[in-house]
């Protein structure tokens, strides 16, 4: 596996080695030992989630508050999405900044989104199957969100607004400045 830090160094692009021929391909989608070696500590993922969405569906921006904050390792099994991670750690040098990475069944990239980041994605293909590992269980009481189009964030979702499909939950998300944010001292991965 190859690991690359993004312009926000805590957000990491993971690229598995893919071995393919005219019959198909093989890859190790996750190796705990390789990730631990790169980070210098272990992430204990405890839950895998899968969602299927059609073109234009935007899910996000979501996060959980401590003590149920989550590190996510996200990838696409089918289709293509624009994946976004926003730094919501008050006091962080990259507070309010975001990283956007295209994840697809073709490029097989994954994004490691640490605790202290809001996360979302929009489907750019006809449909997408999106999968992610988390290191803390879902807790409805700690579940929070930020409006995908918060002007302070200036995220280019690569689609015209009329093509974006939101859940009622995401229609009702608060702006960035109204959101429950986290402290920069949050232990991002443990």
C-alpha positions in Angstrom: 0.0 0.0 0.0 1.0 3.6 -0.7 0.1 6.3 1.8 0.1 10.0 0.8 -0.6 12.9 3.1 -2.9 15.6 1.6 -2.6 19.4 1.9 -4.2 18.8 5.3 -1.5 16.3 6.5 -3.9 14.5 8.9 -6.0 13.3 6.0 -4.4 10.5 4.1 -4.9 9.0 0.7 -4.4 5.2 0.7 -3.7 3.4 -2.5 -3.6 -0.4 -2.5 -1.4 -2.4 -4.8 -3.6 -3.8 -7.6 -2.6 -6.9 -9.5 -4.6 -7.4 -12.7 -4.8 -9.0 -16.0 -7.5 -9.8 -18.7 -9.3 -12.0 -16.1 -9.8 -9.2 -13.5 -7.7 -8.0 -10.6 -6.7 -8.8 -7.0 -5.9 -6.3 -4.2 -5.5 -6.2 -0.5 -8.1 -3.5 0.3 -6.9 -3.1 3.9 -3.8 -4.0 5.9 -3.8 -3.0 9.5 0.0 -3.6 9.9 0.9 -1.4 6.9 -1.4 1.5 8.2 0.0 1.1 11.7 3.6 1.2 10.4 2.8 4.4 8.4 1.0 6.2 11.3 3.1 4.9 14.1 0.0 3.7 16.1 -2.9 1.3 15.5 -6.5 2.3 14.7 -9.0 -0.2 16.0 -11.7 -0.3 13.4 -14.9 -1.8 14.9 -17.6 -1.4 12.3 -17.9 -1.6 8.5 -20.7 0.4 6.7 -21.9 0.2 3.1 -24.2 2.6 1.2 -25.6 2.6 -2.3 -26.6 5.9 -3.9 -27.6 7.2 -7.3 -26.2 10.1 -9.3 -26.3 13.4 -7.5 -26.9 12.0 -4.0 -24.9 14.0 -1.5 -24.4 12.5 1.9 -22.9 14.9 4.4 -21.3 16.7 6.0 -21.4 14.3 9.0 -19.4 13.6 12.1 -19.8 12.5 15.7 -18.9 14.3 18.9 -16.5 12.9 21.5 -16.5 10.4 23.1 -18.0 8.8 20.0 -15.9 10.7 17.4 -15.0 8.5 14.5 -12.0 7.9 12.3 -13.2 6.7 8.9 -11.4 4.8 6.1 -13.6 5.3 3.0 -13.6 3.8 -0.5 -15.8 3.1 -3.5 -16.6 -0.4 -4.7 -18.7 0.6 -7.7 -18.9 4.0 -9.4 -17.3 7.3 -8.7 -17.7 9.9 -5.9 -16.1 13.2 -4.8 -15.2 12.7 -1.2 -14.7 15.6 1.1 -13.2 16.0 4.6 -13.5 19.3 6.5 -11.3 20.2 9.5 -13.7 21.1 12.4 -11.0 21.3 15.1 -11.2 24.8 16.7 -7.6 26.1 16.9 -6.2 23.9 14.2 -4.0 25.6 11.7 -6.3 24.1 9.0 -9.6 24.8 10.7 -12.4 25.2 8.2 -10.3 24.0 5.3 -11.2 20.9 3.4 -9.7 18.2 1.2 -11.6 16.8 -1.9 -10.5 13.5 -3.5 -12.2 11.6 -6.2 -12.6 7.9 -5.2 -13.7 5.4 -7.8 -13.8 1.7 -8.6 -11.2 2.5 -11.2 -8.6 4.4 -9.2 -9.3 2.3 -6.0 -8.1 5.1 -3.8 -9.2 5.3 -0.2 -9.3 8.3 2.2 -8.4 8.1 5.8 -10.5 10.8 7.6 -9.5 11.3 11.2 -11.6 12.3 14.2 -12.2 16.0 14.2 -13.3 16.1 10.6 -16.7 16.4 9.0 -17.1 14.0 6.1 -19.3 13.9 3.0 -19.5 12.7 -0.6 -21.5 13.2 -3.7 -22.1 10.6 -6.4 -20.7 11.5 -9.8 -21.6 8.3 -11.6 -25.0 6.7 -12.4 -24.7 5.0 -9.0 -22.1 4.2 -6.4 -21.5 1.7 -3.7 -19.5 3.4 -0.9 -17.9 1.5 2.0 -16.2 2.7 5.1 -14.6 1.4 8.3 -15.0 3.3 11.5 -13.3 3.1 14.9 -16.2 4.0 17.1 -19.8 2.8 16.9 -22.6 4.9 15.7 -24.2 7.0 18.4 -27.4 9.0 17.5 -27.0 11.3 20.5 -23.5 12.4 19.3 -24.4 12.5 15.6 -23.9 16.0 14.0 -23.8 17.6 10.6 -23.0 20.8 8.7 -24.7 22.1 5.6 -22.9 20.9 2.5 -23.1 24.4 1.0 -22.0 26.4 4.0 -20.4 29.5 2.4 -17.5 29.6 4.8 -16.3 26.2 3.5 -16.5 27.1 -0.2 -16.6 23.4 -1.3 -16.9 22.8 -5.1 -19.0 19.6 -5.3 -18.5 19.4 -9.1 -22.2 19.3 -9.8 -24.8 22.1 -10.3 -27.0 22.6 -7.3 -30.1 21.5 -9.1 -28.6 18.0 -9.6 -27.8 17.5 -5.9 -30.1 15.2 -4.0 -30.2 15.5 -0.2 -31.9 13.6 2.6 -34.3 15.7 4.8 -31.7 15.3 7.5 -29.0 17.0 5.3 -31.4 19.7 4.0 -31.8 20.7 7.7 -28.1 20.8 8.7 -26.8 24.0 10.3 -24.1 26.3 8.9 -20.5 25.9 9.8 -20.4 28.7 12.3 -23.5 27.3 14.1 -22.2 23.7 14.3 -21.0 21.9 17.4 -17.3 21.8 16.6 -14.5 20.0 18.4 -11.3 21.0 20.1 -8.0 20.9 18.4 -6.7 18.8 21.3 -9.0 16.0 20.3 -7.0 12.8 19.9 -7.6 12.3 16.3 -7.0 8.6 15.8 -7.4 7.0 19.2 
